[in-house]
Amino acid sequence: MRICFMSENTLSEYSENYLGEGADLVVFPFHSVGEVRFERELRGETSHFEDVAILSREAKGIVICGCYTNARGILRKSAVVAENGKILGVSDMVNCIDEEKFSPGAGIRVYDTKAGKIGVVVGEDLYFPYVIQTLSICGAELIVCVFEEITDNVERTLIRAEAFFYGVPICFCAYGYAQVADGAGRLVYASPESPGRFSLPIEKEYHLVETRRRGYSKRGGKEY
């Protein structure tokens, strides 16, 4: 899969300057769209989601773009996913840490695309391993995390660790930085460049994992 990270560029900049470079997946962090008010989108006063959909049609691929959504005053960190001119859905951050400004959303989703099954992680959900685990169990072949801005090495470490724990490659895109860890937890790409380009092979490798424990025996229904 050919991935393009636009860590410092806008949608229009990609459309004007990099459209013909043949990326299967283009990823933007939060700054590219900013705040999206659902009421204004529905009334046609703004067209942020439409712009993402149009770009995916022009690019003939998948576009994932971080944004701040506002639903009647309820603010959330979100990511909109589009493919070939169609909005596939919006994923919200489901965990908020000591945060009064943003509210948690609902649902963790895997998107079935022509390039494979892509799980989306929004913002600080990266700090909660069960989110990555759930996406992996639900069949994600690639996980994309959109973030705001890296402040230390925690995110860099978590990406590699969670990719190793759950056997799925993770792409990370924040303002001014992008990183990719493969399913073995190896750092295969890291760069502040925008656009940054990387070609990631999607491997569908499974292993049988067995454990030994006390108890937990199967009993017939008559004993209950």
C-alpha positions in Angstrom: 0.0 0.0 0.0 1.4 3.4 -1.0 0.8 5.9 1.8 1.2 9.6 1.7 1.5 11.5 5.1 0.5 15.2 4.8 1.7 16.2 8.3 1.9 19.9 7.5 -0.2 20.4 4.3 -3.8 21.1 3.6 -6.3 19.3 1.4 -6.1 21.9 -1.3 -2.3 21.8 -1.3 -2.4 18.1 -1.9 -4.9 18.5 -4.7 -2.9 21.3 -6.4 0.6 19.8 -6.1 0.7 16.1 -5.4 -2.5 14.6 -6.9 -0.8 12.6 -9.7 1.7 10.7 -7.5 -0.5 7.7 -7.1 -1.0 7.2 -3.3 -3.5 4.5 -2.2 -3.9 6.2 1.1 -3.5 9.9 2.1 -3.5 10.8 5.8 -4.0 14.3 7.3 -3.8 15.2 11.0 -6.2 17.5 12.7 -5.0 20.9 11.5 -5.9 20.3 7.9 -9.7 20.7 8.4 -10.0 22.2 11.9 -13.5 22.3 13.4 -16.5 20.9 11.6 -20.0 21.9 12.8 -22.5 19.3 11.8 -25.4 21.7 11.6 -23.6 24.0 9.2 -22.5 21.0 7.1 -26.0 19.8 6.8 -27.3 23.2 5.9 -24.6 23.5 3.2 -22.9 26.5 4.8 -19.6 24.6 5.0 -18.3 21.7 3.0 -15.4 20.2 4.9 -16.6 16.6 4.6 -17.4 17.1 0.9 -13.9 18.4 0.4 -12.5 15.2 1.8 -14.8 13.1 -0.3 -13.8 15.1 -3.5 -10.2 14.7 -2.8 -10.6 11.0 -2.4 -12.3 10.9 -5.8 -9.6 13.0 -7.4 -6.8 10.9 -5.8 -8.7 7.7 -6.7 -8.0 6.3 -3.3 -8.6 6.6 0.4 -8.3 9.8 2.4 -8.3 9.9 6.2 -8.4 13.3 7.8 -8.4 14.3 11.5 -10.9 17.0 12.5 -12.7 18.5 15.5 -16.4 17.8 15.2 -19.1 20.0 16.9 -22.5 18.5 17.4 -24.7 21.2 19.0 -21.9 22.3 21.3 -20.5 18.8 22.0 -16.9 18.8 20.8 -15.1 15.6 19.8 -11.9 14.6 18.2 -12.7 12.7 15.1 -11.4 11.3 11.8 -13.4 11.3 8.5 -12.7 8.4 6.1 -13.5 8.7 2.4 -12.8 6.5 -0.6 -13.4 7.3 -4.3 -15.7 10.2 -3.7 -17.7 8.6 -0.9 -17.7 9.2 2.8 -17.3 5.8 4.5 -17.8 7.1 8.0 -16.5 9.2 10.9 -14.6 7.7 13.8 -14.5 9.5 17.2 -12.0 9.3 20.0 -13.7 7.2 22.7 -11.4 8.0 25.7 -10.9 11.5 27.1 -8.3 12.0 29.8 -9.0 14.8 32.4 -10.4 16.8 29.5 -13.4 19.2 29.8 -13.3 20.6 26.3 -13.8 17.3 24.4 -16.3 14.6 25.0 -15.8 10.9 24.2 -17.5 9.5 21.1 -18.9 6.0 20.6 -17.8 3.0 18.5 -14.5 1.6 17.2 -14.6 0.9 13.5 -12.8 -1.1 10.8 -13.3 0.3 7.3 -13.5 -2.2 4.4 -11.7 -0.5 1.5 -10.3 -1.6 -1.8 -6.8 -1.5 -0.3 -7.7 -3.7 2.7 -9.4 -3.4 6.1 -8.3 -0.2 7.9 -8.9 0.5 11.5 -8.8 4.1 12.7 -7.5 5.4 16.0 -8.2 9.0 17.0 -5.9 11.0 19.2 -5.3 9.8 22.8 -7.1 6.5 22.1 -3.5 5.5 21.3 -2.9 5.4 25.0 -5.5 2.7 25.5 -4.2 -0.7 24.2 -7.7 -2.3 24.1 -8.6 0.0 21.2 -5.8 -1.4 19.0 -6.6 -4.9 20.3 -10.2 -4.6 19.4 -9.4 -3.4 15.9 -7.0 -6.3 15.4 -9.5 -8.8 16.6 -12.1 -7.4 14.2 -9.8 -8.0 11.2 -8.0 -4.7 10.7 -5.0 -5.3 8.4 -3.7 -1.8 8.9 -4.3 0.7 11.7 -4.1 4.5 11.1 -3.8 6.9 14.0 -4.3 10.6 13.6 -2.9 12.7 16.3 -2.4 16.4 17.2 1.3 16.9 18.1 4.0 14.8 19.6 5.4 16.2 22.8 7.8 13.4 23.9 8.7 9.8 23.0 5.6 8.1 24.6 3.7 7.9 21.3 6.7 6.7 19.3 7.2 3.9 21.8 3.5 3.0 22.0 3.1 2.6 18.3 5.9 0.0 18.1 4.8 -1.8 21.2 1.1 -2.1 20.2 2.0 -3.1 16.6 4.1 -5.9 18.1 1.4 -6.9 20.8 -1.4 -7.2 18.3 0.4 -8.1 15.1 -0.9 -5.3 12.9 1.1 -2.4 11.3 0.3 1.0 12.6 0.6 4.3 10.7 0.8 7.4 12.8 0.4 11.0 11.5 0.7 14.1 13.7 1.5 17.7 13.0 5.1 17.7 11.7 5.8 14.0 12.1 4.7 10.6 10.7 5.8 7.1 11.7 5.1 3.5 10.7 5.7 0.3 12.7 5.2 -3.0 11.0 3.3 -6.0 12.5 6.6 -7.2 14.2 7.0 -3.8 16.0 9.9 -2.7 13.8 10.1 1.0 13.0 10.1 1.1 9.2 9.4 4.8 8.6 9.8 8.0 10.6 10.0 11.4 9.1 9.0 15.1 9.6 8.7 15.5 5.8 5.4 16.7 4.4 4.5 15.1 2.1 6.1 11.9 3.4 5.7 8.8 1.3 6.1 5.1 2.3 5.1 1.8 0.6 3.9 -0.7 3.2 3.3 -4.4 2.2 0.1 -5.7 3.9 0.8 -9.2 5.3 -1.9 -11.5 6.5 0.0 -13.7 8.9 -1.7 -15.6 11.7 -0.3 -17.8 14.5 -1.9 -20.3 16.9 -1.3 -19.1 20.5 -2.1 -21.6 23.3 -2.0 -21.2 27.1 -2.2 -23.6 30.0 -4.2 -22.6 33.2 -6.0 -24.2 36.1 -9.7 -24.8 36.2 -11.9 -23.4 33.5 -13.2 -26.9 32.8 -16.2 -27.6 30.6 -19.1 -29.0 32.6 -22.4 -30.4 31.6 -25.5 -28.3 32.0 -27.0 -30.7 34.6 -24.6 -29.6 37.3 -25.8 -26.0 37.3 
